[in-house]
């Protein structure tokens, strides 16, 4: 369906800082040039965070023009780097050739040789000559192409297109409202299901065995909604399914999932609506879930490269299946979806979906839709636009569903539905009034009990009024006095307003004073919440920047709060600091260790990876026994640049040890100026994953545990040292790996030898 296309095959090879980009084939021939990544990992993380769901949610449908301008600048910088030199010349000539032929130019990116560049948001490429984003036109779709060892043959689909939907919310992870997610998906595709174009098969229990049984029937799309991540320890992308026995998280890699999906002969497409579903490691382009599925033969995968909002998810779900069931190819379908998302108020989320394809043709083709009478009364087949009446019915059904959700107290379901109605038909009924009511905290949204006046621009037949419960019959007995009436009666006891008694005057003064106290108290509470409390900025206020500090380490404030869950998905980016081996007190020598850190108002977040040839997991006892096992110790104190390396510890210097034991991690702390007198620190949250060659751990250490009475401000200079202890199998004293220039055999604290560290806003 649509015009033909030509391929612009482009491959990137090499290693940083300068890669080689090569045009393998195009209408204008081949070419090569140098590619230099214009962005740092932190800039990429900030960009993906900025184009995701807004952190301060706006309930009114206002275009985010400034946001679009920033995205355009980012995309143009990336495009200029990719289409540089001769590559850009060939690209222009190929575009001109396609214009003459009336064909489309499909940009096929091959990144298998450079997995470290796979995390770049290529979907936001902006061409300054064309003055548009490439992916927002079906004339220049951008596709990430991967080789496949066993590609599946194409399948012809006669409607309905069958989508197998798995919504997974395992116990122990952030809860997912399964009922809500299913309801939203069904509502957004209700018109497609009703017309016979689409069929949804929803798995009620998201287990691996249920998925295997469901795949025995003919399904064309696997649609996953749930938690996804990237395990930095195993360097694999995972989806969180549910365990059979207790419903806990069952982390399934893309390779393992592909084993099931590969043998489903009619399955041609996977949609992964999970955070980080398209993310890979820096050394294996097929380690992400989406990449692994394509590698095992699935023709196409659509995955999300960052978080997606409810509004964008509504746009995506309906538009994606609407265009797919009309017979469009997968590239054209996703292009139309992006355009539909781009015109909504979430103006930058259209680049969140990523299309990964094998080298085969279209994954499937829809050859016809259910029979419908044509304009002359004859029966026609094939894809046809949704009629105006059908579109009106869909808007009405979304509105009615929102009203029903409000009546049930489900504001979270009602809000995106109302926003979608307001987008498609701004003047529809009282939708804007309902959105305004939802915007006011604690306000009960107005739900009319009588049909509103009909909109003269809207057919009442296409918009039947929602069914509302009948108004209650007034009770015969006298109604209970209102609060105002009860207060009036109380005032009459002590004196009337006409002849105020002394008691009334005192009561009135007392009430006025009480009102003032309440106003001041509420104002103080609001100030505390905004400036100090849990809703304050994650990094708090800043002190004057310390500027460039010689030989310092920067620890960035966390853009999003790291989850201490043992999955280590938040630690892919950021600078890794080595813990070099140092002369210690024992004979065992660990092979290698490194650490990363983040911080926010809650404390210091630590990630450590230790390779140890003789790993052990002991039980521990108080005091110095904490240093006789495998583990990591954090030494922390105030700015120590004026101290000598031999100066003793100060009041407030502290040591927090994370001992790897048979029970997991045993956290303890000592702040008596030397590493003795350890006491348990249950407030430290930590997880560890052990392996045959060592262990990986992550922890959140509160500021008070680190000896800080208050939360440090941004740009504060502190002293920090991260140690790794290697417990000898025989119980001898450990060898210590130290990031500090000096380590005392007597275990005294010497903060002057610790690393000068800045708690900065970025690295």
C-alpha positions, 0 to 999 in steps of 0.5 A: 500500500502506498508508493515504493521505497528505496533504501539508504543503508548506512553503517557505523563501525569503529571505536571512539572518539572517531567512528567511520560511517559508511553508506553501503547502498543508496540510489546515489551510490556509496560513500564514507565519512567520519562520525564523532558522537556529539553528546556525552552520556549525561547529555543523552540521559538528560535529553531522554528525561526531558522528552519523557512525561513532564515531571510537573504535569499540566492538565490543560492541552497547551502545545509545548513549543519551547520543548519542541525547539530544544528537541529540534536543536538536539536532532539537528546536531545529531543529523549533522554528525551522521550526514557529514562530508560525502555521506551528506552529499550522497544523502542529498542526491538520494533524496533528489532521486526519490523525489524524481521517481515519486518513491520514498527513501528508507534510512536503514541504520546498522549499529551492530558493530557499535553498541555504544552508539545504540543508546543515541535517540536516532529517532529524533534526527532533524534535517535542516534542509528539509526543515523537518524530523525525518521520522515524522514523514513516511517519505524518510522513515528511520529503521534500525536494522539487525541481522537475523540468523533464522528470519521468519517468512512473511504472513498474510493476515485476514482480519481480525489482527490478533494481539496477545496482550500480557500485562505483568505486575509482579509482587515486590516491584513498583505496583502496576494497576493491571485493571487500569492498563487493560481498561485503557487498552480496551477503550482505545481499541474498542472501535477496531474490535467492534468493527472486526479489524482487531482481536485482543487476547489478554493473559490474566496471569503473566507467567512464562508457562501461560505465555507458552500455552497462549502461543499455541493459538494463531496470534500476530502481535505480542503486546507486553505492558510491564516492567523492563530493565537492563541488568548491568550484572549479566549485561542483558535486557530483561522483562519482569514476568510473574513467578508461578509459585508466589507471583514475585518477579521472574526476570526473563531475558530477551534470548529466553523470551525469543525461544518461545516467540520464535516457534509461533509461526504466525507471530510477526511483531512484538510491542514492548511497552516497558521502560528501557525495552530497547536499551542495550549494553555497551558491548553487545548490540543483541543484549537488549530484549528487542534486539534479542527478539529480532536476532532470533527471527522475529521480523519486527519489534517496537520498543520504548527507549524511555518512559512514556506518559498515559496520554502518549500511550493512549495515542500510541495504542489506538493509532498504532493498531488503527493504521496497522489494520488498514494495511499500512507497512510497519514503517508507514504505520509507525510514522503515522503514529508519530505524527498523531503523537506529535500533534498532542500536548506531549509534543516530544514523546513521538520519538520514544517508540523505536522500530527494530527490523530484520532484513526481511520484507514487511512482517505481515500484510493485512489483505482486507477488512470486514465486508462493508457496503460501498457508496453505491450499495455494493459490498467492498473489501480492503482497508477503508478510513473510519467513517465520521459516524464511527469516529464520533461513536469512539469519542462518545465512548471515550467520554462515557468511559471517563464519566464512569471512571469519575463516578467510580473514583478512578481519576487516574483512568478518567484523566487521559481519556478526557484529555484524548477527547479534548484533543480530538474534539475540543468542544465536546460537552463539558470535557474541559470543565471536567479537566479543570475540576481534576486540576484542582487538588482535592476537588470532586469533579463535576459529573452532570446528572442531567444531559447538557445542552446539545452542541449544535456542531455535534450530532446528538445521535452520535453522542448519546448522553451518558447513563446516570443514576436517578436522583435520590428521593428527598427523605421525609424527616427534617434534614440534619442541620448544616455546620453553618446552622449549628454555629449560628445556634452556638452563637445564640447561646452566648449572645446574639449579633444584634446585642453582642454579649461579652461572651460572644465578643470573646468567642469572636476574637478567639475564632479570628485568632484561630483563623489567623493561626490556621492561615499561618500554619497552612502557609508554613506547611506549604512552604515546608513542602515546596522548599524542604519537604518531600516535594522539594527539588531532589537536590535541594538548594545550591551553595556557590559553585566550588569551580574546578577543584584539582584531582576531584571526583564529581558525584552527580545528583540523581535525575531519577531516584535509583531503585535498590532492587538488585537489577542495577538498571540505573547504573549503566551510565555514569563514570566508573571509578577504580578501586586499585589494589593496595598493600594490605594486611593479608595475603588474598588479593582481589582482582579488580573493583570499581564504584559509581555513586549518585546523591539526592535529598535521601542520601548517597547511592553507591554501586560497586562491582568487585571481581574476586578470585576466592569469593566467600560469604560469611556470617559476621559479628560486631566490631572489627569482624566486619572487615574480615569478610568480603565487602565494601566500606565507604569513608565519608566526611566534610571537606578535608583539603586543609588536612595532612594525610597523617591527621586523625579523623574528626568529629562527624567523619564516619565509616559505613561497611557493607559486608557480603554475608550468607544473608545478603548484606549486613550494613554497619557504621562507625564514627569514633574516628577509627574503624572500631566500635561498629554498630548495625545500620538497619536504615541502609538499604542494600542488595547484592548479587554474588557470582563465581568470580565476585559480586555486584552490590548497590545501596542507599546510605542516609545522610545521618548514617554518614554523619551529616545532620542536614542534607548537603547542598549542591556543589558541596565539597566533601571527603570520600573514600571507597574501600573493598575488603577481601576476606581470606578463606582461612579467616586471616586479616583481609587484603584491602583494596583502596581508592585512597592514597594511604591506608593505615594498618591500624585502621585509623581514619585519615580523612586528609588522604581521602578523595576530594569529592563534589556533590554536583548537579552533573558529572 
